[in-house]
Amino acid sequence: ILRDGVIVNDETVEHVARAAVIQAQAGSDIISPSEMMDGRIGAIRDALDAAGFQDVAIMSYATKFASAFYGPYREAVSTGGLLKGDKKTYYLDPANTDEAMRECELDIEEGADMLMVKPGMPYLDIVHRVKQTFAMPTFAYQVSGEYSLIMAGVEKGFLDHDRAMMESMLAFKRAGCDGVLTYFAPKVAELLASGWKY
């Protein structure tokens, strides 16, 4: 919730918690809030439990960095002025790895069941550190800029599509990811089902 150009944390968290319950009522097994408001995980856990959804899991975007790699997505959705303001005010500083770890710890204390690192490839060190430190299910989000980077290389003839795509998946797994959210998911699944080898 924006008021006079300022994000109102507590009211936003109340709305996010209500939305989480609605999503659970609609059949969601996992809630993954991405808005980065303070206290959101605890509020969501409390709201889900109170509504009888104790078994609905929470995947926290605990480490969502203020990244240039969101560019293509932002360009796609902000043409109508939907995304306003400077996200750096509530996303993590790319240079501050310790803050990322503190955010993970806080979200675990509030009830997170899984942790997300976003973006993925520029932050594989964070993926590894999160997995090693907390031993929690750890995921990465390969965002639009990462996808576009690979696709631009493919379109220019510099990269082999399948090999570059799968090498990026291997890098995520090697760093400690239990799963990856990616625009490549259908193609990755197709290749894996076909028995493709790198």
CYANA upper distance limits for C-alpha pairs under 8 A (distance plus 0.5 A):
  1 ILE  CA      7 ILE  CA      6.15
  1 ILE  CA      8 VAL  CA      6.11
  1 ILE  CA      9 ASN  CA      8.07
  1 ILE  CA     11 GLU  CA      7.35
  1 ILE  CA     12 THR  CA      5.72
  2 LEU  CA      6 VAL  CA      5.79
  2 LEU  CA      7 ILE  CA      5.03
  2 LEU  CA      8 VAL  CA      6.59
  3 ARG  CA      7 ILE  CA      6.84
  3 ARG  CA      8 VAL  CA      7.23
  5 GLY  CA     85 GLY  CA      8.05
  7 ILE  CA     12 THR  CA      8.37
  8 VAL  CA     12 THR  CA      6.60
  9 ASN  CA     13 VAL  CA      6.68
  9 ASN  CA     37 MET  CA      6.45
  9 ASN  CA     38 ASP  CA      7.35
 10 ASP  CA     14 GLU  CA      6.87
 10 ASP  CA     38 ASP  CA      8.49
 11 GLU  CA     15 HIS  CA      6.98
 12 THR  CA     16 VAL  CA      6.65
 12 THR  CA     37 MET  CA      8.05
 13 VAL  CA     17 ALA  CA      6.57
 13 VAL  CA     37 MET  CA      7.10
 13 VAL  CA     38 ASP  CA      8.33
 13 VAL  CA     39 GLY  CA      7.72
 13 VAL  CA     40 ARG  CA      5.89
 13 VAL  CA     43 ALA  CA      7.50
 14 GLU  CA     18 ARG  CA      6.85
 14 GLU  CA     43 ALA  CA      7.82
 15 HIS  CA     19 ALA  CA      6.64
 16 VAL  CA     20 ALA  CA      6.67
 16 VAL  CA     33 PRO  CA      8.15
 16 VAL  CA     40 ARG  CA      7.90
 16 VAL  CA     44 ILE  CA      7.85
 17 ALA  CA     21 VAL  CA      7.01
 17 ALA  CA     40 ARG  CA      7.77
 17 ALA  CA     43 ALA  CA      6.47
 17 ALA  CA     44 ILE  CA      5.03
 17 ALA  CA     47 ALA  CA      6.57
 17 ALA  CA     48 LEU  CA      8.38
 18 ARG  CA     22 ILE  CA      6.93
 18 ARG  CA     44 ILE  CA      8.33
 18 ARG  CA     47 ALA  CA      7.69
 19 ALA  CA     23 GLN  CA      6.69
 20 ALA  CA     24 ALA  CA      6.71
 20 ALA  CA     31 ILE  CA      6.91
 20 ALA  CA     44 ILE  CA      7.01
 20 ALA  CA     47 ALA  CA      8.44
 20 ALA  CA     48 LEU  CA      7.75
 21 VAL  CA     25 GLN  CA      6.62
 21 VAL  CA     44 ILE  CA      8.38
 21 VAL  CA     47 ALA  CA      7.19
 21 VAL  CA     48 LEU  CA      6.17
 21 VAL  CA     51 ALA  CA      7.59
 21 VAL  CA     53 PHE  CA      8.48
 22 ILE  CA     26 ALA  CA      6.72
 23 GLN  CA     27 GLY  CA      7.00
 23 GLN  CA     28 SER  CA      6.10
 23 GLN  CA     31 ILE  CA      8.04
 24 ALA  CA     28 SER  CA      5.18
 24 ALA  CA     29 ASP  CA      7.30
 24 ALA  CA     30 ILE  CA      8.46
 24 ALA  CA     31 ILE  CA      8.14
 24 ALA  CA     48 LEU  CA      8.22
 24 ALA  CA     53 PHE  CA      7.54
 24 ALA  CA     56 VAL  CA      7.52
 28 SER  CA     56 VAL  CA      7.85
 29 ASP  CA     55 ASP  CA      8.32
 29 ASP  CA     56 VAL  CA      5.57
 29 ASP  CA     57 ALA  CA      6.84
 30 ILE  CA     56 VAL  CA      6.10
 30 ILE  CA     57 ALA  CA      5.15
 30 ILE  CA     58 ILE  CA      6.02
 30 ILE  CA     59 MET  CA      7.18
 31 ILE  CA     56 VAL  CA      7.71
 31 ILE  CA     57 ALA  CA      6.72
 31 ILE  CA     58 ILE  CA      5.33
 31 ILE  CA     59 MET  CA      6.59
 32 SER  CA     58 ILE  CA      6.29
 32 SER  CA     59 MET  CA      5.17
 32 SER  CA     60 SER  CA      6.23
 32 SER  CA     61 TYR  CA      7.45
 33 PRO  CA     40 ARG  CA      8.44
 33 PRO  CA     59 MET  CA      7.86
 33 PRO  CA     60 SER  CA      6.85
 33 PRO  CA     61 TYR  CA      7.10
 34 SER  CA     60 SER  CA      7.86
 34 SER  CA     61 TYR  CA      5.95
 34 SER  CA     64 LYS  CA      8.45
 36 MET  CA     40 ARG  CA      8.01
 36 MET  CA     61 TYR  CA      7.64
 36 MET  CA     62 ALA  CA      7.97
 36 MET  CA     64 LYS  CA      8.07
 36 MET  CA     90 TYR  CA      7.02
 36 MET  CA     91 TYR  CA      7.32
 37 MET  CA     90 TYR  CA      7.90
 39 GLY  CA     43 ALA  CA      6.81
 39 GLY  CA    110 GLU  CA      8.12
 40 ARG  CA     44 ILE  CA      6.52
 41 ILE  CA     45 ARG  CA      6.58
 41 ILE  CA     58 ILE  CA      8.09
 41 ILE  CA     60 SER  CA      7.68
 41 ILE  CA    107 ASP  CA      6.55
 41 ILE  CA    110 GLU  CA      6.16
 41 ILE  CA    111 GLY  CA      6.90
 41 ILE  CA    112 ALA  CA      6.91
 42 GLY  CA     46 ASP  CA      6.59
 42 GLY  CA    107 ASP  CA      8.10
 42 GLY  CA    110 GLU  CA      4.86
 42 GLY  CA    111 GLY  CA      6.57
 43 ALA  CA     47 ALA  CA      6.60
 44 ILE  CA     48 LEU  CA      6.49
 45 ARG  CA     49 ASP  CA      6.54
 45 ARG  CA     54 GLN  CA      8.47
 45 ARG  CA     58 ILE  CA      8.17
 45 ARG  CA    110 GLU  CA      8.06
 45 ARG  CA    111 GLY  CA      6.78
 46 ASP  CA     50 ALA  CA      6.55
 47 ALA  CA     51 ALA  CA      6.72
 48 LEU  CA     52 GLY  CA      6.85
 48 LEU  CA     53 PHE  CA      5.41
 48 LEU  CA     54 GLN  CA      6.75
 48 LEU  CA     56 VAL  CA      7.92
 49 ASP  CA     53 PHE  CA      5.66
 49 ASP  CA     54 GLN  CA      5.20
 57 ALA  CA    112 ALA  CA      8.02
 57 ALA  CA    113 ASP  CA      6.43
 57 ALA  CA    114 MET  CA      8.43
 58 ILE  CA    111 GLY  CA      8.05
 58 ILE  CA    112 ALA  CA      5.71
 58 ILE  CA    113 ASP  CA      5.82
 58 ILE  CA    114 MET  CA      6.93
 59 MET  CA    112 ALA  CA      6.60
 59 MET  CA    113 ASP  CA      6.43
 59 MET  CA    114 MET  CA      4.99
 59 MET  CA    115 LEU  CA      6.04
 59 MET  CA    116 MET  CA      7.19
 60 SER  CA    107 ASP  CA      7.42
 60 SER  CA    112 ALA  CA      6.45
 60 SER  CA    113 ASP  CA      8.15
 60 SER  CA    114 MET  CA      6.64
 60 SER  CA    115 LEU  CA      5.46
 60 SER  CA    116 MET  CA      6.30
 61 TYR  CA    115 LEU  CA      6.71
 61 TYR  CA    116 MET  CA      5.19
 61 TYR  CA    117 VAL  CA      6.94
 61 TYR  CA    118 LYS  CA      7.72
 62 ALA  CA    100 ALA  CA      7.64
 62 ALA  CA    103 GLU  CA      6.10
 62 ALA  CA    104 CYS  CA      5.65
 62 ALA  CA    107 ASP  CA      7.14
 62 ALA  CA    115 LEU  CA      6.61
 62 ALA  CA    116 MET  CA      6.53
 62 ALA  CA    117 VAL  CA      7.36
 63 THR  CA     92 LEU  CA      7.39
 63 THR  CA    100 ALA  CA      5.80
 63 THR  CA    101 MET  CA      8.33
 63 THR  CA    103 GLU  CA      7.32
 63 THR  CA    104 CYS  CA      7.46
 63 THR  CA    115 LEU  CA      8.49
 63 THR  CA    116 MET  CA      6.97
 63 THR  CA    117 VAL  CA      5.50
 63 THR  CA    118 LYS  CA      6.74
 64 LYS  CA     91 TYR  CA      6.36
 64 LYS  CA     92 LEU  CA      6.51
 64 LYS  CA    116 MET  CA      8.36
 64 LYS  CA    117 VAL  CA      6.63
 64 LYS  CA    118 LYS  CA      5.31
 64 LYS  CA    119 PRO  CA      7.43
 65 PHE  CA     91 TYR  CA      5.75
 65 PHE  CA     92 LEU  CA      4.88
 65 PHE  CA     93 ASP  CA      6.54
 65 PHE  CA     94 PRO  CA      6.24
 65 PHE  CA    118 LYS  CA      6.83
 65 PHE  CA    119 PRO  CA      7.41
 66 ALA  CA     87 LYS  CA      7.15
 66 ALA  CA     88 LYS  CA      5.95
 66 ALA  CA     91 TYR  CA      5.58
 66 ALA  CA     92 LEU  CA      6.09
 66 ALA  CA     93 ASP  CA      6.47
 66 ALA  CA     94 PRO  CA      6.88
 67 SER  CA     94 PRO  CA      7.62
 67 SER  CA    119 PRO  CA      7.85
 68 ALA  CA    145 GLY  CA      8.14
 69 PHE  CA    119 PRO  CA      7.65
 69 PHE  CA    143 VAL  CA      7.23
 69 PHE  CA    144 SER  CA      7.20
 69 PHE  CA    145 GLY  CA      4.71
 69 PHE  CA    146 GLU  CA      6.81
 70 TYR  CA     74 ARG  CA      6.62
 70 TYR  CA    119 PRO  CA      8.47
 70 TYR  CA    143 VAL  CA      6.85
 70 TYR  CA    144 SER  CA      6.45
 70 TYR  CA    145 GLY  CA      6.10
 71 GLY  CA     75 GLU  CA      6.50
 71 GLY  CA    144 SER  CA      7.76
 71 GLY  CA    145 GLY  CA      6.60
 72 PRO  CA     76 ALA  CA      6.71
 72 PRO  CA    144 SER  CA      6.24
 72 PRO  CA    145 GLY  CA      6.36
 72 PRO  CA    148 SER  CA      8.09
 73 TYR  CA     77 VAL  CA      6.81
 73 TYR  CA    144 SER  CA      6.26
 73 TYR  CA    145 GLY  CA      8.17
 74 ARG  CA     78 SER  CA      6.09
 74 ARG  CA     83 LEU  CA      8.05
 75 GLU  CA     79 THR  CA      6.98
 77 VAL  CA     81 GLY  CA      8.50
 77 VAL  CA     82 LEU  CA      7.23
 77 VAL  CA     83 LEU  CA      7.91
 78 SER  CA     82 LEU  CA      5.52
 78 SER  CA     83 LEU  CA      5.84
 87 LYS  CA     91 TYR  CA      6.39
 88 LYS  CA     92 LEU  CA      7.48
 88 LYS  CA     93 ASP  CA      7.82
 92 LEU  CA     96 ASN  CA      7.80
 92 LEU  CA     99 GLU  CA      7.90
 92 LEU  CA    100 ALA  CA      7.47
 96 ASN  CA    100 ALA  CA      7.38
 97 THR  CA    101 MET  CA      7.07
 97 THR  CA    126 ILE  CA      7.60
 98 ASP  CA    102 ARG  CA      6.83
 99 GLU  CA    103 GLU  CA      6.67
100 ALA  CA    104 CYS  CA      6.88
100 ALA  CA    126 ILE  CA      8.39
101 MET  CA    105 GLU  CA      6.77
101 MET  CA    130 VAL  CA      7.40
102 ARG  CA    106 LEU  CA      6.69
103 GLU  CA    107 ASP  CA      6.65
104 CYS  CA    108 ILE  CA      6.66
104 CYS  CA    115 LEU  CA      7.64
104 CYS  CA    130 VAL  CA      8.17
105 GLU  CA    109 GLU  CA      6.75
105 GLU  CA    134 PHE  CA      8.50
106 LEU  CA    110 GLU  CA      6.76
107 ASP  CA    111 GLY  CA      6.85
107 ASP  CA    112 ALA  CA      6.00
108 ILE  CA    112 ALA  CA      5.22
108 ILE  CA    113 ASP  CA      7.58
113 ASP  CA    136 MET  CA      7.92
113 ASP  CA    137 PRO  CA      7.88
114 MET  CA    136 MET  CA      6.59
114 MET  CA    137 PRO  CA      5.42
114 MET  CA    138 THR  CA      6.47
114 MET  CA    139 PHE  CA      8.08
115 LEU  CA    136 MET  CA      7.52
115 LEU  CA    137 PRO  CA      6.87
115 LEU  CA    138 THR  CA      5.47
115 LEU  CA    139 PHE  CA      6.61
116 MET  CA    138 THR  CA      6.47
116 MET  CA    139 PHE  CA      5.18
116 MET  CA    140 ALA  CA      5.89
116 MET  CA    141 TYR  CA      7.58
117 VAL  CA    123 TYR  CA      7.95
117 VAL  CA    126 ILE  CA      7.85
117 VAL  CA    127 VAL  CA      6.85
117 VAL  CA    138 THR  CA      8.21
117 VAL  CA    139 PHE  CA      6.72
117 VAL  CA    140 ALA  CA      5.19
117 VAL  CA    141 TYR  CA      6.85
118 LYS  CA    123 TYR  CA      8.14
118 LYS  CA    140 ALA  CA      6.39
118 LYS  CA    141 TYR  CA      5.56
118 LYS  CA    142 GLN  CA      7.67
118 LYS  CA    143 VAL  CA      7.83
119 PRO  CA    123 TYR  CA      7.11
119 PRO  CA    140 ALA  CA      7.35
119 PRO  CA    141 TYR  CA      5.97
119 PRO  CA    142 GLN  CA      6.25
119 PRO  CA    143 VAL  CA      6.19
120 GLY  CA    124 LEU  CA      6.66
120 GLY  CA    127 VAL  CA      8.23
120 GLY  CA    140 ALA  CA      5.52
120 GLY  CA    141 TYR  CA      5.79
120 GLY  CA    142 GLN  CA      5.53
120 GLY  CA    143 VAL  CA      7.70
120 GLY  CA    172 PHE  CA      8.04
121 MET  CA    142 GLN  CA      7.37
121 MET  CA    146 GLU  CA      7.80
121 MET  CA    168 SER  CA      8.05
121 MET  CA    171 ALA  CA      8.35
121 MET  CA    172 PHE  CA      7.75
123 TYR  CA    127 VAL  CA      6.99
124 LEU  CA    128 HIS  CA      6.69
124 LEU  CA    171 ALA  CA      8.37
124 LEU  CA    172 PHE  CA      7.39
124 LEU  CA    175 ALA  CA      6.46
125 ASP  CA    129 ARG  CA      6.62
125 ASP  CA    175 ALA  CA      7.73
126 ILE  CA    130 VAL  CA      6.40
127 VAL  CA    131 LYS  CA      6.68
127 VAL  CA    138 THR  CA      7.71
127 VAL  CA    139 PHE  CA      8.23
127 VAL  CA    140 ALA  CA      7.77
127 VAL  CA    175 ALA  CA      6.60
127 VAL  CA    176 GLY  CA      6.83
127 VAL  CA    177 CYS  CA      7.29
128 HIS  CA    132 GLN  CA      6.57
128 HIS  CA    175 ALA  CA      5.35
128 HIS  CA    176 GLY  CA      5.89
128 HIS  CA    177 CYS  CA      8.36
129 ARG  CA    133 THR  CA      6.36
130 VAL  CA    134 PHE  CA      6.37
130 VAL  CA    135 ALA  CA      7.99
130 VAL  CA    136 MET  CA      8.43
130 VAL  CA    138 THR  CA      7.86
131 LYS  CA    135 ALA  CA      5.53
131 LYS  CA    136 MET  CA      6.70
131 LYS  CA    137 PRO  CA      7.96
131 LYS  CA    138 THR  CA      6.66
131 LYS  CA    176 GLY  CA      6.46
131 LYS  CA    177 CYS  CA      8.09
137 PRO  CA    177 CYS  CA      8.17
137 PRO  CA    178 ASP  CA      6.49
138 THR  CA    176 GLY  CA      7.66
138 THR  CA    177 CYS  CA      5.73
138 THR  CA    178 ASP  CA      5.93
138 THR  CA    179 GLY  CA      7.45
139 PHE  CA    177 CYS  CA      5.65
139 PHE  CA    178 ASP  CA      6.24
139 PHE  CA    179 GLY  CA      5.40
139 PHE  CA    180 VAL  CA      6.01
139 PHE  CA    181 LEU  CA      7.97
140 ALA  CA    172 PHE  CA      7.87
140 ALA  CA    177 CYS  CA      7.09
140 ALA  CA    179 GLY  CA      7.27
140 ALA  CA    180 VAL  CA      5.48
140 ALA  CA    181 LEU  CA      6.76
141 TYR  CA    180 VAL  CA      6.33
141 TYR  CA    181 LEU  CA      5.17
141 TYR  CA    182 THR  CA      6.66
142 GLN  CA    146 GLU  CA      6.54
142 GLN  CA    147 TYR  CA      7.36
142 GLN  CA    180 VAL  CA      7.47
142 GLN  CA    181 LEU  CA      6.50
142 GLN  CA    182 THR  CA      5.44
142 GLN  CA    183 TYR  CA      7.89
143 VAL  CA    147 TYR  CA      6.87
143 VAL  CA    182 THR  CA      7.29
143 VAL  CA    183 TYR  CA      8.16
144 SER  CA    148 SER  CA      6.46
144 SER  CA    183 TYR  CA      8.00
145 GLY  CA    149 LEU  CA      6.45
146 GLU  CA    150 ILE  CA      7.07
147 TYR  CA    151 MET  CA      6.71
147 TYR  CA    182 THR  CA      8.34
147 TYR  CA    183 TYR  CA      7.31
147 TYR  CA    184 PHE  CA      8.09
148 SER  CA    152 ALA  CA      6.32
149 LEU  CA    153 GLY  CA      6.92
150 ILE  CA    154 VAL  CA      6.79
150 ILE  CA    159 LEU  CA      7.96
150 ILE  CA    161 HIS  CA      8.07
150 ILE  CA    164 ALA  CA      7.45
150 ILE  CA    165 MET  CA      7.74
151 MET  CA    155 GLU  CA      6.56
151 MET  CA    161 HIS  CA      7.81
152 ALA  CA    156 LYS  CA      6.66
153 GLY  CA    157 GLY  CA      6.74
153 GLY  CA    158 PHE  CA      5.55
153 GLY  CA    159 LEU  CA      5.70
154 VAL  CA    158 PHE  CA      6.29
154 VAL  CA    159 LEU  CA      5.16
154 VAL  CA    160 ASP  CA      6.47
154 VAL  CA    161 HIS  CA      6.13
159 LEU  CA    163 ARG  CA      8.48
159 LEU  CA    164 ALA  CA      7.00
160 ASP  CA    164 ALA  CA      6.39
161 HIS  CA    165 MET  CA      6.48
162 ASP  CA    166 MET  CA      6.49
163 ARG  CA    167 GLU  CA      6.37
163 ARG  CA    198 TYR  CA      7.13
164 ALA  CA    168 SER  CA      6.76
165 MET  CA    169 MET  CA      7.08
165 MET  CA    184 PHE  CA      7.89
165 MET  CA    188 VAL  CA      8.29
166 MET  CA    170 LEU  CA      6.70
166 MET  CA    188 VAL  CA      7.61
166 MET  CA    198 TYR  CA      7.80
167 GLU  CA    171 ALA  CA      6.71
167 GLU  CA    198 TYR  CA      8.25
168 SER  CA    172 PHE  CA      6.98
169 MET  CA    173 LYS  CA      6.87
169 MET  CA    180 VAL  CA      8.17
170 LEU  CA    174 ARG  CA      6.45
171 ALA  CA    175 ALA  CA      6.63
172 PHE  CA    176 GLY  CA      7.05
172 PHE  CA    177 CYS  CA      6.03
172 PHE  CA    180 VAL  CA      7.82
173 LYS  CA    177 CYS  CA      5.34
173 LYS  CA    178 ASP  CA      7.34
173 LYS  CA    179 GLY  CA      8.15
181 LEU  CA    185 ALA  CA      7.85
184 PHE  CA    188 VAL  CA      6.49
185 ALA  CA    189 ALA  CA      6.53
186 PRO  CA    190 GLU  CA      6.68
187 LYS  CA    191 LEU  CA      6.68
188 VAL  CA    192 LEU  CA      6.61
189 ALA  CA    193 ALA  CA      6.53
190 GLU  CA    194 SER  CA      6.79
191 LEU  CA    195 GLY  CA      7.06
191 LEU  CA    196 TRP  CA      5.85
192 LEU  CA    196 TRP  CA      6.08
